[in-house]
Amino acid sequence: QVQFVESGGGLVQAGGSRRLSCTASGISFRYTAMAWYRRQAPGNQRELVATIHNGGAKTYADSVKGRFTISRDSAKTLLHLEMNSLTPDDTAVYYCNRNPPANHYWGQGTQVTVSS
């Protein structure tokens, strides 16, 4: 069964940092491009934030480039997102999934709230 479980969210002040983690199961993690997505308001579409490809290449949305870093631990099927210099615009529910996403298997996400 495909499952993604995100953790690490919380309340952080603007300019602060946060590290998100995701445990993935039911997929060939080592050979799958993995990504972080976020939904900034209920009803909005999820936005692709960062991708790490199975060869290790990383791509980022322009809005987070230079501030966020995606990484993976394939031995532990863990995906991380290191977020620095956070702004209130980064407030969102963050999700991990494959890229392209397995749309039937979104997790609960983890809420990140950045206060000004």
Secondary structure, DSSP 8 states (H G I E B T S, - for coil): --EEEEE--EEEETT--EEEEEEEESS-GGGS-EEEEEESSTTS--EEEEEE-TTS-EEE-TTTTTTEEEEEETTTTEEEEEE-S--GGG-EEEEEEESS--TT-----EEEEEE-
